[in-house]
């Protein structure tokens, strides 16, 4: 079972910026224990572009698809046998990243 | 067998076997939705057939077999659509689960329904449906929501359990205390909604909900007999339920503990509750339900309110405050302090809770009562007004209104 694990940051109350070494160590453990599929940090939402080509002409808009105080700062994809395992890892991930985490299953 | 006897047998089978049937089917087919639907169908067939064919010698086995057959029918039907006939065949050829493992199955079912990844209201609804066997309209009525909304809540929960793969198992020893406490919170919420039903049209006490909460807690106690908090919650419910009929007057007004006719308390429930509390007395580090049960045991041990051992009650609240420093517990402690040290001391403690409890009717009702006892009628009246405005329970509103109107 694969889960999308989103790291959620808050513009008005951001998590600490010194987490990289801890995140790297956590990633190594995820890989060693067979949970790791993918991981990536994301650039600021200002760097996002939304593309809509459903009409006659493609429209590019500057910025993220939704403006909000909370935003996606990075993602993992984990392979875990069930939600309990994913939730336990996510609880650790939240501590390691000093940020909120959302776990969502792939279909 | 008469029609009434058959109906009684079906009711009894539903009460005793519903959770077992759903649990064993969920285990076998790995799908709550299939299990729920097949169990409901099996009971519907029993209602149809038992009056003519007679009640089978082992109703539980009959219902499980019938439900299994219905579930396989559904899977075949769906697989035919999906062209996956083979899978159904494998399921069909699976030997049935040995009967001995089934008690454990019900425990799995309870932990899945009370999973922390589900919203509290969803856990309550799912537990009442899957474990309690209440119908969706019954649950909707109990919580005063539209049937369709309640149906959707349950459907969404089942979909989340499947999509996110919430496991169907008893948590590991390490997680067990936290998860059991999550289950108990669900049962206590069901009980409290029954005990202090809210809403202008709701009966002040919903006996169906308190009875269901007690029945489910008894079930969990048989499954986890060593757990002190399970015993504590059961004792707390029994000692509270024992006072149910004395708690609302004939005219539908709340009767506070100190004014209740203690002869009207249910002696059998009191005795059972006291027995459970005694069994846990020697426990080291009792949890909140055990302490709350002990407080209720002190109250129900006094034949007259004047015989209440208030110092014991305050000592137990002190213990509870150390465990859970919530303002509601501090408020209840202050009520006991009023009896021990007088309303002046207690009022000072209550006033310190204003920041946190200004929106809670019991805070204002407690203040109103203390101010009344201190002869400060004007302030008392204002506090009663606020309490009446915030109270949601009809019996409580009636009581507070009379108290206010009796002020000099």
Interface residues (C-beta under 8 A of the other chain):
Chain A: X1 X3 X81 X82 X83 X84 X87 X103 X104 X105 X107
Chain B: X115 X116 X117 X163 X164 X165 X166 X167 X171 X175
